[in-house]
């Protein structure tokens, strides 16, 4: 099994051997509170597309019906300078009320919901059920030829589940994207 070692580091060295002049891309989760009105999501997404930034995950939902506010949770990658620029540009969009970087603001909780269809028969079905039990996945649909599993967890947990189900007949999947909240008060 491969070790998860950052580029430039070594499992046999106590020293960070990375070039100090090279900035490494980091994964950041941003929570953006916006007015719930037509076109706001398009403007936020346009900011990313217009500057060539990628969005790894995007979820949107109205969180305050009376106040007509929605929460957009965006997972993106970039150097620290790019992340600062993204936050500043998001803050300048008129219907945006608040921008929080949950990655740097302190501890946070991230979860994602996934539905996974696994098709197979015989031992593959039995093994799929065993793995689902280990991952605390629920069977939400079952036919003679397939199961649909529902699983909630970190994106890494869902990735690991998909990797294990692939050889057993993973035929389709749908994922919600990351939902995240800051921990504590």
N, C-alpha and C positions, 0 to 999 in steps of 0.2 A: 504494500500500500504506500502510495506517495505521501511524503511529508508536506504539510502546508507551511512552506517557508517563503517569506517575502523575498522578492528579487534582490540580489546582492548580499543576502544573509546566508549563513551556512549553519547546518546543524552541528558542525564541529568547531565553531568559533564563538567566542563570547563577545566579539566585536561586530558592530554594524559596519559592513563593508560597502554600503551603497554610496554612490556618488552624491555628495551633499548639494551639488548644483542642479540635480535632476529632481523635479517635483513629481511625486507619485500621485496618480489619480486615487481618490477616495470615494466611497459610497456614502451618500447623505440622504436622509429622509427629511423632507420639508413639509410642514403643515401650513397651509395658506387659507386664511379665513377671508371669504369674499362675499359680495352682494350676490344674492341668488337672482340674477337677471339674465336675459338672453345675451349671448355673445361673450360673456366673461370667460368661460372656459376656453373658447376659441382664442381670445386675446392672450391668456396665460400660455396656452400651448404654442401659439404663434411666436411668443418670445423665445421659446426653446428652439423651434424649427428655424426661425430667422437667424439665429446665431450658431446653428449647427450643434446644439447640445442634445444629448440623447436622454430619453426618459425610460428608465427600466421598469417602472410601475406607476400606475396612475389610478386613484380612486376618488370619486366625488359623490357627495351626498349632502342634502339639505340638513342642517343641524339645528337651526332655529327657525321654526315656521313663522312665529310672530314677527321676528326681526328680519326675516327673509335673508338669512345668511347660510352659506354652504361652506363645507370644509373640503379642500382639495389636498390630498396627500400624494406627494410626488417623491419617487425614489430616483435619484440621478447620480451620475459619477462625474468627477472633475478634480482638477488640482485645487488646492485651497484658494488660490486667487480666483479661479473660475467660479467656485461655490459662492464666494463673497460677492462676485459680480452678479450672479443669478439672483441672490437674495436682494441686492440693491435694486436690480431692475424689476423684480416682482413687486417690491415695495412702492415703486413709482407708478404702477398701473392704478388708475383711479378707483375702480371698485374693490381693490384689495385693502382689507382692514389691518391684517396682521400677517407676518411671515415668521415662522419659528423653525429653526434648524434643530430637529429633535436629536440629531447625532451629536451636536456640540452643547446643547442647552442642559444636558444632564441625563440621568437614566430615563429610558423610555421602554414601552412595550410595543412590539410589532407582531401582527398576526396576519395570516392570509388563509383564505378558504379555497379548497380545491376539490373538484369532482374528477374522478379518474375511472374510466371504463376499461375493464380488463376482460378480454375474451379468451376463453380456453375451456379445456375439459380435463377430466381425470385429475392426475397429480398436480397439474398447474393450478386448478381451482382450489385444491386443498392448501397448497403452498401460498397462494394469494390471500386466502383467509387467515393463515397463520401470520403472515407479514402484516396484514391489516390490523390484527389484534395487537401486535407488538407496537405499532404506530398509533394505536387508539383511533383507528379509522372506523367509521360506521358504514354498514352496507345500507344504501338507500334505495337500491333497485337490484333485483335478481331475476335472471331468466335462466333457461337451461344452458345457454351458451355464454353468458356474461354476467359480470357484477358491475355496479357503479358504487364506488367508495367515496365517502365524504370525509375529508380530513382538514383539520385546522392546526396551524402552527406557524413557525417561522418559515420564510421562503426556503431556507436550507433544509428544513425537515421535509417540505413538500418535494424539493428536488431529489432528496435521498429516497423518498417513497417511490417517486417516478422511476428512478434508476433501478430500484429493485423489482418493480412491476414490469419493466420493459421486456425482460426475457420471458415473463410469464404470460405475455399477450396484451400489454397496454396498447389500446387501440385509439383512445381519445382522452383529452383532458381539457378542463376549463378551470381557470384560476381567477380569483377576484382582484388580485393585486394587494399590495400592503395597506393595512389600516394600522395606524399608530397613534399612541397617546403618550404624553410625558407622564412619568411616575411622580407620586407624591403630591404635595399641596399645590 
